[in-house]
Amino acid sequence: MTQPSYSLTTSLDGMTPEQLHGFFVDWPNPPTPETFLRLLRGSYRVVLAVNDGQFVGFVQAVSDDVLTAYIPLLEVVLE
């Protein structure tokens, strides 16, 4: 079995809501792709996993920029 090839990026440049489908599965009130993109843009730090141009994972960090940071959201799309 071959492992999928993916890359990591911290850039949200050019990202559109249409690229953010497949996350928050089974959440009772999931954010829309537009809200999800706003959430990512407002984060202290974001790392995205990309496979063949499709976003397949992300981790988001929130921080006070002095002492404290935490990861409220981390998700990977399983195929």
Phi, psi and omega in degrees: 000129180271144178279141177294148178267128179218165177228163178246143178217152174249002183266134174257005181302127177080358180290140178239157177302330181297338180274358189248039178265152177102355178263163177062033179296136179069010172287141181294330180217072185291151175291149174292161176303326178294316178293321178301316179296319176298319178300312180297316181295331180272000183281154175296312176215148177220139170235131182243140173261132184235133177229117181052042177081357180253135177284125185240001178187159177203157169223138184238137176241143176240139185212157171271359178067016179232299187230323192248139172215148175213164182251101180278333183224134174209125182211144177233135178277123179266134181258000000 
